[in-house]
Amino acid sequence: NPTVNNYTEGVVAIGTVTTSNTLSLTNGTVQTATLTASTACTFTMPTTTAGKSFIIRLTQAATGMTTATFTGVKWPGGTAPTITATASAVDILSFMCIGSTWYGTAAQAFA
């Protein structure tokens, strides 16, 4: 088994998203996106592959109040987190795939 130390993951700047975005892990497993003010965004998850994982940093629009949802994800307690609505707030969501299921967790309300 290989040992990996001091590695850097590929970072993908998705940019500003609107009503929908399909996530891809082709270019990196650390992703960043900025939400569009007052426009709910649905993120479509990558194809399930056991052992894959990634994180995404969502930055709220400068005027805030945008929501985001992720398709086909199991969340703790069965409830998806509510994206922090404060202007320019940052939420970091982590995902891992086991079998054919994406599991998600969130760290929220970074200022």
Long-range contacts (C-beta under 8 A, 24 or more apart in sequence): 17-41, 17-43, 20-44, 23-54, 23-56, 25-52, 25-54, 29-53, 29-54, 29-55, 30-54, 30-55, 30-57, 31-55, 31-56, 31-57, 32-56, 32-57, 32-59, 33-57, 33-58, 33-59, 34-58, 34-59, 34-61, 35-59, 35-60, 35-61, 35-66, 35-68, 35-83, 36-61, 36-66, 37-61, 37-62, 37-63, 37-64, 37-65, 37-66, 38-63, 38-65, 38-66, 39-66, 40-66, 40-67, 40-68, 40-69, 41-66, 41-67, 41-68, 41-69, 42-68, 42-69, 42-70, 42-71, 43-68, 43-69, 43-70, 43-71, 44-71, 45-70, 45-71, 45-72, 45-73, 45-95, 45-102, 48-72, 48-97, 48-99, 48-100, 48-101, 48-102, 49-97, 50-97, 50-98, 50-99, 50-100, 51-97, 52-96, 52-97, 53-94, 53-95, 53-96, 53-97, 54-94, 54-95, 55-92, 55-93, 55-94, 55-95, 56-92, 56-93, 56-95, 57-90, 57-91, 57-92, 58-83, 58-90, 58-91, 58-92, 58-93, 59-88, 59-89, 59-90, 60-84, 60-85, 60-86, 60-87, 60-88, 60-89, 60-90, 60-91, 61-87, 61-88, 62-87, 62-88, 63-87, 64-88, 64-89, 70-95, 70-102, 70-104, 72-101, 72-102, 73-102, 73-103, 73-104, 74-101, 74-102, 74-103, 74-104, 75-103, 75-104, 75-105, 76-105, 80-104, 81-106, 81-108, 83-108, 84-108, 84-109
